[in-house]
Amino acid sequence: LGQSVICTPCSAGVGGSNCLTCQVENGHCTLCAFGYGLNSTSGSCNYCTNGEKSDGSGPCTNCGNGIGGPYCLVCPGADRKCTKCTVGYGLNNVVGNCTQCQSPSSWSDGTSQCTSCTIGYNCQSCNSRSGECLKCVPGYGFVRGLCRPCSSNTWSDGSSSCLPCSSGSGGTLCQSCNISSGWCTLCESGYGVSGSSGECLQCIGNTFSNGSLPCVLSSTPNCISCNHSTGECLQCKPGFELISFECIECTGNTFSSDGLNCTAGVPDCQLCNHVDGSCLICDAGFELSAITSSCSECIGNSWSSPGSCLLYTSPSPRDYCAH
C-alpha cells in the first residue's frame, strides 16, 4: 500500500487564519481576507492599518486610490467605500466618497457630511477641521469659541464679545443701539441721532430732540433758543418777550433787546423801535430829537406836528398856543 497524504487547510499555512486560498505545495497564501494585504514573497496576510486598503489579492494600499479619493482614511469594505475621511472633508455614507467642506461656512470631523457652522450654534465661520467657531453671526458675542446672544444695550458684529452701546457709533451718549452693528438708535435727551452715521449730535440754537430722532426746529415762532430736550422756548428774537414759552411781540413804547422781557422805552414816546428802544413817534406836544431819539416838550408859541414843534401862526395875535 502506498503512503497516504493528509491535506492541511490554508489557514494553517503562513497566511494564517485570514488566508482564503493558498499554494498546495507550500501553503503560501494567494488570497487573503478583505482588509488584509497579501505579501506575494512570503505568502503572508498583513492587516491593513487605517489609511490603507486591500481586497486581499494584493498588498495594502492607501485608501486614496479607492472611491473615497485621496482624502479617505479608512475603507474596509469589499466595495472600497470610504468610512472615514480626513478632517475638514465630509463623508457621504451612501456613495462612500469625501468632499471638502466649504470653509469658513461648514466643517466635518471626517465621519459625517459637512455641517453648516450656523446649525445650533449661531456661528458664521468655523474651523473646517474641528468645527470650532471663529466668528459668530452679528448680534451674538464671540466668547471662547461659543456664540452668546447680546443683551439689551449691547452689540457685537460677531468677531468679539458683546460690547456696550457706548462703544459704537454714538459713543458715551448712546443709550440703545442695533445689536448687530452698534449703530445708535437712542441718544441722551438733547442729542439727535444722525441718520447718516448713527452718531449722537448735540442740538444747538432753536433745535431739540428726545434722543430718538435727529435734532429738529422748535415749533415756537420767533424763538431763537429752546430746551434741547423738550423744544420749549427759552429765548425769543429781539423785539419779542417770552411768556409761557411763547414769543409775544412788544407793542407801543416797549422793547426787548434780549428776547426775554418787553420794557418801557424813553419817556413821552408813543412808539419806539421794539429792538433797541429808540423812539420813533413822540406823544402829542413833544418833538423827537434826531440825535438822542428822545422826546422834548414843545414850549411857548409852538405846537407839535408829527416829529417836531412848529411856531403857531394866526390872523389874531396871541401869546401862546395849545401845544
Number of C-alpha atoms within 10 A of each C-alpha: 3 4 5 6 6 6 7 10 15 22 18 13 18 18 26 19 14 23 28 18 17 21 13 12 6 11 21 25 28 21 25 30 21 21 25 26 26 28 21 15 8 11 22 23 30 21 19 22 16 14 21 23 30 27 21 25 19 17 20 22 16 20 26 21 14 21 17 25 18 16 26 30 24 23 28 23 14 13 11 21 23 30 21 28 32 21 24 25 27 28 29 21 15 8 11 20 25 32 20 20 23 15 16 18 19 26 29 26 20 26 18 18 21 27 17 23 27 17 10 7 14 22 29 21 23 22 19 26 19 13 23 16 25 21 25 29 22 23 25 27 30 25 17 11 15 17 27 20 20 21 14 13 19 26 30 27 20 27 19 18 22 26 18 22 28 20 16 22 21 27 18 14 21 28 22 24 24 19 25 18 17 27 24 30 23 25 30 21 21 23 27 29 27 20 13 6 11 23 23 30 19 20 22 17 14 24 27 27 26 19 27 20 18 22 25 15 19 22 14 17 13 21 26 20 22 24 20 27 18 14 22 20 25 20 25 29 21 23 25 27 26 21 14 10 17 19 25 20 20 22 16 14 24 26 27 25 18 17 25 19 21 24 16 16 22 18 13 20 26 17 20 23 19 25 18 15 22 19 25 19 23 28 18 19 21 24 25 23 15 12 6 9 18 20 24 18 18 20 17 12 16 19 22 22 15 15 18 21 21 16 14 16 12 6 5 5 7 10 7 14 13 12 19
